[in-house]
Amino acid sequence: MCAAVLAVGLLAVPAQADATGGAEAASGAAQLHGAGWALKSTGKEVRFRGLSAVSRSTAWVAGSKGTVLRTVDGGRNWSDVSPPTAVAEGLELRDIEAFDARRAVALSIGEGEASRVLRTEDGGATWTETFRNPDPRAFYDCLTFFDNRHGLAVSDPVDGKFRILSTDDGGRTWRPLPTDGMPEALPGEAGFAASGQCLVSAGPKGVWLATGGGATARVLHSADRGLHWTATQSTVPAGDPARGVFALAFRDRTRGLAVGGDYRAGLPSPQAGARSSDGGRTWTPSTTPPPAYRSGAAWYPYGANTALAVGPTGTDVTTDGGRNWRPLDPGSFDTVDCAPDAGCWASGEKGRVARLEARRE
């Protein structure tokens, strides 16, 4: 694929900013026309389900075997900045949130002490463990940050409710939030640690949590950084431990996307996409949804209605806010993220990492 792609950094940013949403949407659609993923060799074979796009040049990926990589030159070179073996051996790093090229917070998943939070302030040269889960009933799935100080992490239900951790110092310390404002979980309901996108935020206080595994796939929303939550049924099918909403993406406090399905290979995933225009209070199924299970989603910065969804069987793009999706690329990826400068990255199995670039005509 690399030979078929023109290495231009990413798609060209418009010379002049769009003045209206309509012009912005048209610009985003035009830029993505003919685009594709350009694979960047990482030299690793691990699966990268954690991804944070800082810019077109800088990105972090986190994955199995406690592996963290970082690039600062658009993917031409990757530095192995993994935590020391004594700290991270055997950890499944499923989420990473980077503030810049030097500061990042990574989450490992699993029951009990396998769920941990690690933080670096020097580009991965050193790491500090800032949280280790003491409760064998808890299993942390995802984390998100509102800014470079305030963030949350979510665990599957404990005592019938999802558990939320909070930080107000950039991930240096964490504390559990009270559960008084959290609705009761459904039987079998949980989050999916598939792409680091089961918990996402937009604005200074808005946060959304995606679920599956229960009778219905729900989206929970908090407008006060996790203190109080409301739950809404999505249109993505559930009713099985392998089905539900796997990823959310909110462009702002009102416009959101949900993708998911059934992660088991070969099984159908009808209605694998949904959209919301009221902050997640209601969800509408995509008219033309992604054709199969999708585990990650991201809005494209230079198109008001343009977004990407990825999964093991390919990438899809929407240019109308999630109403209709069309195939973009057949390659396998688990997660996707776009930086404010339109640096879009995807990562997945067998060390696969790619950047979205314009194809050579």
C-alpha positions in Angstrom: 0.0 0.0 0.0 2.8 2.4 0.8 4.0 2.5 -2.8 0.6 3.5 -4.0 0.4 6.5 -1.7 1.9 9.9 -2.1 3.6 10.8 1.2 2.4 14.3 1.7 2.1 14.4 5.5 -1.7 13.9 5.3 -4.3 15.4 3.1 -3.7 19.0 2.3 -5.1 21.5 4.8 -7.3 24.1 3.1 -5.4 27.3 2.3 -8.2 29.3 3.8 -10.4 28.2 6.7 -14.0 27.4 5.7 -16.4 30.1 6.7 -19.5 27.9 7.1 -20.3 24.4 8.2 -21.5 23.6 4.7 -18.3 24.7 3.1 -16.3 22.9 5.7 -18.2 19.7 5.1 -17.6 20.0 1.3 -13.9 20.6 2.0 -13.6 17.5 4.2 -15.4 15.3 1.6 -13.1 16.6 -1.1 -10.0 16.0 0.9 -10.9 12.4 1.7 -11.8 11.6 -1.9 -9.1 9.2 -3.1 -7.5 9.0 0.3 -6.2 5.8 1.9 -4.1 4.4 4.7 -0.3 4.5 4.2 1.2 1.7 6.4 4.2 2.8 8.5 6.6 0.0 9.5 6.9 -0.3 13.3 9.1 -3.4 13.5 6.7 -5.0 16.0 4.2 -7.8 15.8 2.1 -6.9 18.8 -1.5 -5.7 18.6 -2.0 -1.9 19.0 -5.5 -1.2 20.3 -4.3 2.0 22.1 -3.7 5.1 19.9 -3.3 8.8 20.4 -2.8 11.2 17.5 -1.0 14.4 18.6 -0.4 15.8 15.1 0.5 14.7 11.6 4.0 14.1 12.8 3.5 12.8 16.3 1.5 9.8 17.5 1.7 7.2 20.2 0.5 3.6 20.1 0.1 1.1 23.0 -0.6 -2.6 22.9 0.1 -6.1 24.1 3.2 -7.2 26.0 3.4 -3.7 27.6 4.5 -2.1 24.4 4.4 1.6 23.7 5.8 3.2 20.5 6.1 6.9 19.6 6.9 8.7 16.3 7.7 12.3 15.9 8.4 12.3 12.1 5.2 11.1 10.6 5.8 7.4 11.1 9.1 7.2 9.3 10.8 6.1 12.5 9.3 4.6 15.7 10.9 4.7 19.1 10.2 1.9 21.5 9.3 3.9 24.6 7.7 1.0 26.5 7.7 1.0 30.3 10.5 -1.2 31.8 9.8 -4.9 31.8 9.7 -4.9 35.6 6.8 -2.5 35.4 4.8 -3.6 32.4 5.7 -7.2 31.6 2.6 -9.0 30.4 0.3 -5.9 30.6 -2.3 -5.4 28.0 -2.1 -1.7 27.2 -5.5 -0.9 25.5 -5.7 2.9 25.8 -3.3 5.8 25.7 -3.9 9.5 25.9 -1.1 11.8 24.9 -1.0 15.6 25.5 2.1 16.2 23.3 5.3 14.4 22.3 6.5 14.1 25.9 3.5 13.6 28.1 1.2 10.5 27.9 -1.0 8.4 30.1 -1.6 4.7 29.3 -4.1 2.2 30.7 -3.6 -1.5 31.1 -6.7 -3.7 31.3 -7.7 -6.8 33.3 -9.1 -8.0 36.5 -7.7 -6.8 39.8 -4.1 -5.6 39.7 -3.8 -6.1 35.9 -5.7 -2.8 35.6 -3.1 0.0 36.0 -2.4 3.5 34.9 1.1 4.6 33.8 2.3 8.1 33.1 5.3 9.6 31.4 6.5 13.2 31.2 9.7 12.7 29.2 8.6 11.0 26.0 8.6 7.5 27.5 12.1 7.6 28.9 10.7 6.9 32.3 7.2 5.8 33.5 5.4 6.1 36.8 2.7 3.8 37.9 0.0 6.2 39.2 -2.8 3.7 39.8 -3.1 -0.1 40.5 -6.6 -1.5 40.9 -7.0 -3.0 44.3 -10.4 -4.5 43.7 -10.4 -8.0 42.1 -14.0 -7.4 40.9 -13.1 -4.3 38.9 -11.9 -4.4 35.3 -10.9 -1.1 33.7 -11.6 -0.6 30.0 -10.9 2.9 28.8 -9.8 6.4 29.8 -10.3 9.9 28.5 -9.1 13.4 29.2 -11.1 16.7 29.0 -7.8 18.7 29.0 -4.3 18.2 30.2 -5.4 18.0 33.9 -8.9 16.5 34.1 -9.6 12.9 33.1 -11.6 9.8 33.8 -11.2 6.0 33.6 -14.0 3.5 33.7 -14.4 0.0 35.0 -17.0 -2.6 34.3 -19.8 -2.7 36.9 -18.9 -3.4 40.5 -21.8 -3.9 42.9 -24.2 -3.2 40.0 -22.8 0.1 38.7 -20.0 1.2 36.5 -17.0 2.5 38.5 -15.4 5.8 37.5 -11.9 7.0 38.5 -11.1 10.7 38.3 -7.9 12.8 38.1 -7.4 16.5 38.2 -3.6 16.6 38.0 -3.0 15.0 34.6 -3.1 11.4 35.7 -0.6 11.7 38.6 -3.2 10.7 41.1 -6.7 9.0 40.8 -9.7 8.7 43.1 -13.0 6.8 42.6 -16.0 8.9 42.2 -19.2 8.3 44.2 -21.7 6.0 42.5 -24.8 7.8 43.7 -25.3 9.4 40.3 -24.6 6.3 38.2 -27.6 4.3 36.9 -27.8 0.6 37.7 -26.1 -1.6 35.1 -28.1 -4.1 33.2 -27.4 -7.8 33.7 -24.3 -8.7 31.8 -23.6 -5.1 30.8 -20.0 -4.0 30.4 -17.7 -1.8 28.3 -15.4 -3.1 25.5 -11.7 -2.6 25.8 -11.3 -2.9 22.1 -10.1 0.5 20.9 -9.8 2.9 23.9 -13.0 4.5 22.8 -15.7 3.1 25.1 -15.2 6.3 27.2 -14.9 9.6 25.3 -15.2 13.3 26.1 -16.1 16.6 24.4 -15.9 20.1 25.8 -14.8 20.9 29.4 -17.2 18.5 31.2 -19.1 16.2 28.8 -18.3 12.5 28.8 -20.0 9.4 27.2 -19.7 5.7 28.0 -20.5 2.9 25.5 -21.8 -0.4 26.7 -22.7 -3.9 25.4 -23.3 -7.4 26.6 -26.7 -6.7 28.1 -30.1 -6.9 26.7 -29.6 -3.5 25.0 -26.5 -1.5 24.0 -26.6 1.7 25.9 -24.8 5.1 25.9 -24.4 6.8 29.3 -23.8 10.5 29.4 -22.5 12.8 32.1 -22.4 16.6 31.8 -20.4 17.1 35.0 -17.2 15.0 34.6 -18.7 11.8 35.8 -20.6 12.8 38.9 -24.1 12.2 37.4 -25.2 10.0 34.5 -28.2 9.3 32.3 -28.5 6.2 30.2 -30.1 5.9 26.7 -30.7 2.9 24.6 -28.8 2.9 21.3 -29.9 1.3 18.1 -26.8 -0.9 17.8 -27.9 -4.5 18.6 -26.8 -6.2 21.8 -28.3 -9.2 23.7 -25.0 -11.2 23.7 -21.7 -10.7 25.5 -20.0 -10.2 22.1 -22.4 -7.5 20.8 -22.9 -3.8 21.5 -21.4 -0.4 21.1 -17.7 -0.6 20.9 -16.7 3.0 20.2 -18.1 6.5 20.4 -16.9 9.7 18.9 -18.4 13.1 19.8 -17.5 16.1 17.6 -18.9 18.5 20.3 -21.5 18.3 23.0 -24.3 17.5 20.6 -23.1 15.5 17.6 -22.1 11.9 18.2 -21.4 8.6 16.5 -21.6 5.1 17.8 -20.2 2.0 16.1 -20.0 -1.6 17.1 -21.7 -4.9 16.3 -20.6 -8.5 17.0 -16.8 -8.8 17.3 -16.8 -12.6 16.5 -15.3 -13.2 13.0 -17.8 -14.2 10.4 -20.9 -13.3 12.3 -23.2 -10.5 10.9 -23.3 -7.1 12.5 -26.5 -5.4 11.2 -27.1 -1.7 12.2 -23.5 -1.4 13.3 -23.7 2.4 13.2 -25.8 5.1 14.8 -25.7 8.9 15.2 -27.0 11.5 17.7 -27.6 15.2 17.3 -28.7 15.9 20.9 -25.7 14.9 23.0 -26.6 11.2 23.1 -30.1 11.6 24.5 -31.5 9.9 21.4 -29.9 7.7 18.7 -30.9 7.1 15.1 -29.6 4.1 13.1 -27.4 4.8 10.0 -29.4 4.6 6.8 -26.4 2.9 5.3 -24.3 1.5 8.2 -20.8 0.1 8.1 -21.1 -3.4 6.5 -19.5 -5.2 9.4 -18.3 -4.9 13.0 -16.4 -1.7 13.7 -14.4 -1.1 16.8 -13.1 2.5 16.4 -14.4 5.9 15.1 -13.1 9.4 14.8 -14.3 12.7 13.3 -12.2 14.3 10.6 -11.3 17.8 11.7 -11.7 19.6 8.4 -15.2 18.3 7.6 -18.1 19.1 9.8 -19.9 15.9 8.9 -16.9 13.7 8.0 -15.8 10.8 10.1 -13.9 7.4 9.9 -14.8 4.0 11.3 -12.4 1.1 11.5 -12.5 -2.6 12.2 -10.9 -6.0 11.3 -12.5 -6.0 7.8 -11.9 -2.4 6.8 -12.4 1.3 7.1 -15.5 3.2 6.2 -16.1 7.0 5.8 -19.1 9.1 6.2 -19.5 12.7 4.9 -23.0 13.2 6.1 -22.6 12.9 9.9 -23.1 9.1 10.1 -26.2 8.8 8.0 -24.4 6.8 5.3 -21.1 5.0 5.3 -19.0 3.9 2.4 -15.9 1.7 2.2 -12.6 3.5 2.1 -9.9 0.8 2.7 -10.0 -3.0 3.2 -7.2 -3.2 5.7 -7.6 -4.4 9.3 -7.4 -1.9 12.1 -8.7 -1.7 15.7 -8.7 2.0 16.4 -8.5 5.4 14.7 -7.7 8.9 15.9 -7.4 12.3 14.3 -5.4 15.3 15.6 -6.6 18.9 15.3 -4.3 19.4 12.3 -6.0 16.6 10.4 -3.3 14.1 11.2 -5.4 10.8 11.2 -3.8 7.6 12.3 -5.0 4.0 12.7 -3.5 0.9 14.4 -4.3 -2.7 15.0 -3.0 -6.3 14.8 0.5 -7.5 13.9 2.0 -4.1 14.5 -0.1 -2.3 11.9 0.0 1.5 12.1 -1.0 3.8 9.3 -1.5 7.4 8.5 -4.3 8.7 6.2 -2.7 10.1 3.0 -3.7 11.1 -0.5 -3.3 8.4 -3.1 -1.0 8.9 -6.0 -3.1 9.5 -9.2 
